[in-house]
Amino acid sequence: VQLQASGGGLVQAGDSLTLSCAASGRTLSSYNMAWFRQAPGKEREFVASISRSGVRIYSEDSVNGRFTISRDNARNTMSLQMNSLKPEDTAVYYCAASTRLAISRASEDFLSWGPGTKVTVSS
């Protein structure tokens, strides 16, 4: 499956932003999906994941209820609604797909990655 993330941009602290991930080549319903992010000078980190059936898990340390992951299998898309953005949310955000049966936070479980979309939050 090929993935393309979009929706990034420059926003102010406290603003909201919705990222989208479009899939092509295969149907998204076959995959568990996730968002990861990589801030400048830091390692890539898990943000949120959603299973084929819609079960969600989040990185509570980083998003603390501010982010919502969702998917629309009919449209072959996934999204990440981000509210109350903070400067520390500044990163390149990647969507990823996994064929593993269980939902996961581990990047090594996700074999398909999109090129990322940059989010910059100014203070």
N, CA, C and O of each residue as an XYZ file, in Angstrom:
492
protein
N       0.850     -1.174      0.000
C       0.000      0.000      0.000
C       0.895      1.236      0.000
O       1.920      1.284      0.680
N       0.473      2.249     -0.793
C       1.190      3.520     -0.802
C       0.406      4.522      0.031
O      -0.818      4.604     -0.063
N       1.125      5.282      0.845
C       0.501      6.228      1.765
C       0.981      7.636      1.480
O       2.145      7.861      1.149
N       0.067      8.572      1.616
C       0.420      9.975      1.424
C      -0.243     10.799      2.501
O      -1.469     10.902      2.552
N       0.569     11.388      3.365
C       0.058     12.254      4.419
C      -0.039     13.682      3.917
O       0.759     14.117      3.087
N      -1.015     14.402      4.425
C      -1.189     15.798      4.053
C      -1.852     16.543      5.200
O      -2.317     15.937      6.165
N      -1.890     17.862      5.083
C      -2.587     18.671      6.062
C      -1.691     19.417      7.028
O      -2.176     20.188      7.856
N      -0.390     19.197      6.933
C       0.517     19.911      7.813
C       0.601     21.384      7.464
O       0.106     21.823      6.426
N       1.238     22.141      8.351
C       1.388     23.558      8.101
C       1.891     24.282      9.321
O       2.308     23.668     10.304
N       1.848     25.597      9.246
C       2.284     26.451     10.345
C       1.062     26.982     11.078
O       0.205     27.637     10.485
N       0.992     26.698     12.361
C      -0.124     27.160     13.179
C       0.413     27.762     14.466
O       1.598     27.647     14.776
N      -0.478     28.406     15.210
C      -0.095     28.986     16.492
C      -0.476     28.049     17.627
O      -1.369     27.214     17.486
N       0.200     28.195     18.734
C      -0.128     27.400     19.913
C      -1.602     27.581     20.261
O      -2.124     28.695     20.258
N      -2.259     26.464     20.560
C      -3.672     26.492     20.873
C      -4.576     26.206     19.692
O      -5.760     25.921     19.870
N      -4.033     26.279     18.492
C      -4.821     26.015     17.287
C      -5.068     24.523     17.116
O      -4.504     23.685     17.820
N      -5.927     24.228     16.159
C      -6.213     22.845     15.780
C      -5.780     22.598     14.347
O      -5.684     23.521     13.538
N      -5.525     21.345     14.054
C      -5.099     20.958     12.713
C      -5.509     19.509     12.499
O      -5.452     18.695     13.421
N      -5.920     19.196     11.287
C      -6.263     17.815     10.968
C      -5.347     17.303      9.864
O      -5.267     17.886      8.783
N      -4.679     16.237     10.147
C      -3.840     15.574      9.164
C      -4.631     14.448      8.510
O      -5.468     13.809      9.146
N      -4.357     14.219      7.245
C      -5.005     13.133      6.516
C      -3.958     12.215      5.915
O      -2.848     12.638      5.591
N      -4.326     10.968      5.773
C      -3.461      9.980      5.142
C      -4.302      9.230      4.113
O      -5.276      8.558      4.452
N      -3.910      9.361      2.873
C      -4.624      8.684      1.790
C      -3.847      7.449      1.369
O      -2.624      7.486      1.234
N      -4.560      6.369      1.166
C      -3.924      5.121      0.761
C      -4.289      4.792     -0.681
O      -5.390      5.090     -1.144
N      -3.366      4.187     -1.363
C      -3.625      3.718     -2.723
C      -2.922      2.383     -2.926
O      -1.963      2.052     -2.229
N      -3.408      1.650     -3.870
C      -2.800      0.365     -4.169
C      -3.460     -0.791     -3.463
O      -3.611     -1.866     -4.044
N      -3.854     -0.596     -2.232
C      -4.543     -1.625     -1.470
C      -5.620     -0.949     -0.634
O      -5.578      0.257     -0.393
N      -6.584     -1.749     -0.197
C      -7.623     -1.185      0.637
C      -7.126     -1.019      2.064
O      -6.474     -1.905      2.618
N      -7.439      0.116      2.644
C      -6.950      0.454      3.983
C      -7.519     -0.468      5.051
O      -6.911     -0.642      6.107
N      -8.665     -1.052      4.789
C      -9.316     -1.899      5.786
C      -8.502     -3.148      6.114
O      -8.782     -3.835      7.097
N      -7.504     -3.439      5.301
C      -6.661     -4.615      5.544
C      -5.566     -4.350      6.566
O      -4.842     -5.271      6.943
N      -5.435     -3.115      7.018
C      -4.299     -2.718      7.838
C      -4.703     -2.088      9.166
O      -5.736     -1.429      9.283
N      -3.859     -2.315     10.150
C      -3.837     -1.431     11.307
C      -3.026     -0.210     10.892
O      -2.035     -0.329     10.171
N      -3.446      0.948     11.346
C      -2.821      2.194     10.912
C      -2.296      2.968     12.105
O      -2.726      2.753     13.238
N      -1.365      3.869     11.840
C      -0.814      4.645     12.938
C      -0.230      5.955     12.435
O       0.068      6.127     11.253
N      -0.083      6.859     13.371
C       0.656      8.096     13.160
C       1.886      8.072     14.070
O       1.814      7.708     15.244
N       2.997      8.468     13.491
C       4.234      8.689     14.227
C       4.698     10.111     13.918
O       4.226     10.742     12.972
N       5.607     10.589     14.712
C       6.160     11.910     14.421
C       7.639     11.940     14.797
O       8.114     11.176     15.636
N       8.331     12.844     14.146
C       9.750     13.018     14.428
C      10.056     14.507     14.500
O       9.968     15.229     13.506
N      10.412     14.937     15.679
C      10.785     16.327     15.898
C      12.249     16.526     15.517
O      13.023     15.568     15.494
N      12.625     17.752     15.222
C      14.021     18.018     14.850
C      14.986     17.541     15.923
O      14.848     17.884     17.097
N      15.958     16.752     15.509
C      16.973     16.283     16.434
C      16.532     15.164     17.359
O      17.277     14.771     18.257
N      15.329     14.647     17.150
C      14.827     13.585     18.030
C      14.484     12.355     17.212
O      14.381     12.400     15.986
N      14.308     11.246     17.936
C      13.918     10.016     17.273
C      12.422     10.034     16.962
O      11.641     10.765     17.572
N      12.063      9.214     16.006
C      10.657      9.079     15.670
C       9.909      8.482     16.851
O      10.401      7.561     17.503
N       8.716      9.009     17.128
C       7.940      8.514     18.254
C       6.504      8.219     17.855
O       5.956      8.812     16.926
N       5.928      7.307     18.571
C       4.544      6.901     18.344
C       3.597      7.996     18.805
O       3.820      8.635     19.833
N       2.536      8.205     18.033
C       1.500      9.169     18.398
C       0.175      8.469     18.662
O      -0.404      8.624     19.738
N      -0.305      7.710     17.704
C      -1.606      7.053     17.842
C      -1.719      5.933     16.829
O      -1.088      5.948     15.772
N      -2.547      4.957     17.187
C      -2.786      3.849     16.277
C      -4.263      3.483     16.308
O      -4.943      3.660     17.318
N      -4.743      2.973     15.183
C      -6.126      2.521     15.092
C      -6.139      1.179     14.375
O      -5.515      1.005     13.328
N      -6.864      0.238     14.962
C      -6.903     -1.101     14.388
C      -7.901     -1.168     13.237
O      -8.622     -0.211     12.954
N      -7.919     -2.316     12.589
C      -8.871     -2.537     11.490
C     -10.310     -2.343     11.974
O     -11.163     -1.863     11.228
N     -10.565     -2.716     13.208
C     -11.926     -2.640     13.748
C     -12.226     -1.321     14.438
O     -13.346     -1.109     14.904
N     -11.234     -0.421     14.511
C     -11.483      0.894     15.088
C     -11.005      1.084     16.514
O     -11.240      2.134     17.111
N     -10.332      0.078     17.072
C      -9.751      0.248     18.405
C      -8.610      1.250     18.321
O      -7.795      1.198     17.400
N      -8.553      2.162     19.288
C      -7.556      3.239     19.265
C      -6.639      3.159     20.482
O      -7.067      2.838     21.590
N      -5.388      3.455     20.243
C      -4.451      3.656     21.352
C      -3.651      4.921     21.064
O      -3.403      5.278     19.912
N      -3.261      5.575     22.129
C      -2.560      6.849     22.016
C      -1.318      6.862     22.885
O      -1.199      6.120     23.860
N      -0.402      7.726     22.500
C       0.736      8.004     23.343
C       0.295      9.064     24.334
O       0.307     10.255     24.022
N      -0.092      8.639     25.521
C      -0.659      9.581     26.479
C       0.362     10.632     26.905
O       0.015     11.776     27.196
N       1.611     10.223     26.936
C       2.637     11.172     27.374
C       2.692     12.384     26.466
O       2.896     13.508     26.925
N       2.507     12.151     25.171
C       2.711     13.251     24.232
C       1.416     13.931     23.822
O       1.423     15.128     23.537
N       0.306     13.206     23.783
C      -0.892     13.839     23.238
C      -1.971     14.094     24.283
O      -2.796     14.992     24.114
N      -1.974     13.318     25.357
C      -2.776     13.611     26.548
C      -4.213     14.011     26.247
O      -4.722     14.986     26.799
N      -4.865     13.254     25.367
C      -6.265     13.516     25.076
C      -6.528     14.618     24.076
O      -7.685     14.925     23.791
N      -5.479     15.223     23.534
C      -5.675     16.315     22.593
C      -5.852     15.839     21.158
O      -6.398     16.559     20.322
N      -5.394     14.637     20.877
C      -5.421     14.124     19.502
C      -6.458     13.010     19.373
O      -6.713     12.266     20.320
N      -7.047     12.914     18.187
C      -7.992     11.840     17.893
C      -7.663     11.229     16.545
O      -7.609     11.924     15.530
N      -7.447      9.936     16.543
C      -7.192      9.223     15.299
C      -8.489      8.580     14.823
O      -9.275      8.076     15.625
N      -8.700      8.604     13.526
C      -9.893      7.974     12.977
C      -9.582      7.452     11.582
O      -8.563      7.790     10.981
N     -10.483      6.625     11.091
C     -10.292      6.086      9.756
C     -11.623      6.013      9.032
O     -12.682      5.892      9.649
N     -11.547      6.087      7.720
C     -12.722      5.955      6.869
C     -12.348      4.933      5.804
O     -11.777      5.275      4.768
N     -12.676      3.689      6.073
C     -12.278      2.626      5.146
C     -12.935      2.783      3.781
O     -12.353      2.401      2.766
N     -14.135      3.337      3.745
C     -14.823      3.524      2.468
C     -14.076      4.508      1.572
O     -14.061      4.365      0.349
N     -13.457      5.509      2.201
C     -12.696      6.508      1.459
C     -11.211      6.177      1.382
O     -10.434      6.879      0.736
N     -10.831      5.085      2.059
C      -9.420      4.678      2.084
C      -8.530      5.753      2.692
O      -7.434      6.021      2.200
N      -9.014      6.363      3.767
C      -8.252      7.426      4.410
C      -8.218      7.251      5.921
O      -9.037      6.550      6.514
N      -7.255      7.906      6.507
C      -7.122      7.958      7.949
C      -6.835      9.405      8.301
O      -6.294     10.148      7.481
N      -7.190      9.814      9.509
C      -6.926     11.188      9.874
C      -6.443     11.285     11.320
O      -6.581     10.351     12.109
N      -5.878     12.438     11.637
C      -5.457     12.742     12.993
C      -5.913     14.159     13.297
O      -5.370     15.129     12.768
N      -6.917     14.265     14.156
C      -7.401     15.568     14.592
C      -6.551     15.991     15.771
O      -6.479     15.281     16.774
N      -5.904     17.146     15.659
C      -5.023     17.625     16.715
C      -5.554     18.947     17.249
O      -5.687     19.921     16.509
N      -5.853     18.968     18.525
C      -6.374     20.165     19.179
C      -5.375     20.687     20.196
O      -4.476     19.970     20.635
N      -5.551     21.952     20.563
C      -4.700     22.580     21.590
C      -3.226     22.317     21.316
O      -2.487     21.868     22.193
N      -2.819     22.600     20.107
C      -1.447     22.309     19.711
C      -0.447     23.126     20.517
O      -0.706     24.269     20.893
N       0.695     22.514     20.770
C       1.766     23.120     21.532
C       3.029     23.184     20.686
O       3.171     22.406     19.743
N       3.937     24.078     20.995
C       5.195     24.126     20.230
C       5.922     22.787     20.217
O       6.601     22.460     19.244
N       5.786     22.014     21.283
C       6.467     20.716     21.318
C       5.817     19.676     20.407
O       6.343     18.573     20.254
N       4.689     20.015     19.806
C       4.086     19.134     18.803
C       4.725     19.333     17.423
O       4.416     18.603     16.481
N       5.591     20.297     17.312
C       6.275     20.541     16.050
C       7.084     19.320     15.644
O       7.938     18.846     16.393
N       6.804     18.818     14.449
C       7.452     17.597     13.979
C       6.990     17.304     12.557
O       6.062     17.926     12.041
N       7.655     16.354     11.950
C       7.141     15.761     10.725
C       6.295     14.561     11.140
O       6.755     13.692     11.880
N       5.077     14.524     10.665
C       4.130     13.471     11.032
C       4.023     12.467      9.886
O       3.853     12.831      8.722
N       4.127     11.203     10.255
C       4.094     10.125      9.282
C       2.909      9.205      9.548
O       2.601      8.888     10.697
N       2.253      8.783      8.483
C       1.272      7.722      8.629
C       1.904      6.401      8.200
O       2.778      6.361      7.334
N       1.447      5.335      8.822
C       2.054      4.035      8.587
C       0.994      2.943      8.650
O      -0.036      3.089      9.309
N       1.270      1.853      7.954
C       0.330      0.737      7.894
C       1.012     -0.549      8.326
O       2.182     -0.787      8.025
N       0.258     -1.365      9.035
C       0.781     -2.629      9.536
C      -0.169     -3.767      9.180
O      -1.391     -3.627      9.246
N       0.426     -4.902      8.798
C      -0.373     -6.090      8.520
C      -0.470     -7.017      9.725
O      -1.125     -8.058      9.657
N       0.174     -6.649     10.822
C       0.126     -7.478     12.017
C      -1.307     -7.561     12.543
O      -2.102     -6.641     12.353
N      -1.619     -8.654     13.194
C      -2.975     -8.842     13.692
C      -3.285     -7.904     14.856
O      -4.399     -7.391     14.962
N      -2.311     -7.681     15.720
C      -2.541     -6.892     16.919
C      -2.183     -5.434     16.675
O      -1.254     -5.122     15.931
N      -2.929     -4.557     17.308
C      -2.610     -3.131     17.254
C      -1.278     -2.910     17.960
O      -0.955     -3.622     18.911
N      -0.515     -1.944     17.510
C       0.845     -1.801     18.014
C       1.256     -0.344     18.109
O       0.721      0.523     17.417
N       2.242     -0.093     19.003
C       2.887      1.218     19.110
C       4.288      1.193     18.520
O       4.938      2.234     18.416
N       4.753      0.021     18.137
C       6.147     -0.142     17.727
C       6.332      0.148     16.246
O       5.647     -0.433     15.405
N       7.245      1.035     15.933
C       7.443      1.414     14.537
C       7.887      0.236     13.676
O       7.598      0.199     12.480
N       8.582     -0.719     14.271
C       9.067     -1.857     13.492
C       7.937     -2.770     13.032
O       8.137     -3.612     12.156
N       6.749     -2.611     13.618
C       5.595     -3.397     13.176
C       4.920     -2.810     11.950
O       4.038     -3.439     11.364
N       5.323     -1.622     11.562
C       4.696     -0.925     10.439
C       5.665     -0.926      9.264
O       6.749     -0.347      9.337
N       5.265     -1.577      8.193
C       6.170     -1.749      7.065
C       5.925     -0.761      5.934
O       6.783     -0.581      5.069
N       4.768     -0.125      5.933
C       4.453      0.846      4.888
C       4.371      2.226      5.511
O       3.658      2.442      6.491
N       5.110      3.152      4.931
C       5.180      4.513      5.470
C       4.972      5.524      4.359
O       5.424      5.337      3.230
N       4.282      6.595      4.701
C       4.177      7.717      3.782
C       5.353      8.655      3.982
O       6.113      8.474      4.932
N       5.532      9.655      3.119
C       6.679     10.569      3.180
C       6.611     11.609      4.279
O       7.599     12.303      4.516
N       5.455     11.746      4.975
C       5.391     12.694      6.077
C       4.889     14.062      5.683
O       5.036     14.500      4.542
N       4.286     14.734      6.668
C       3.830     16.101      6.493
C       4.297     16.906      7.696
O       4.202     16.441      8.832
N       4.798     18.106      7.453
C       5.425     18.886      8.509
C       4.405     19.764      9.221
O       3.605     20.461      8.596
N       4.460     19.708     10.537
C       3.620     20.547     11.387
C       4.532     21.427     12.218
O       5.423     20.937     12.913
N       4.307     22.715     12.144
C       5.080     23.668     12.936
C       4.114     24.483     13.784
O       3.184     25.106     13.273
N       4.356     24.463     15.097
C       3.494     25.186     16.021
C       4.322     26.303     16.645
O       5.310     26.052     17.335
N       3.909     27.520     16.396
C       4.631     28.659     16.937
C       4.041     29.072     18.278
O       2.847     28.904     18.527
N       4.886     29.608     19.126
C       4.429     30.003     20.475
C       3.925     31.441     20.493
O       3.506     31.935     21.539
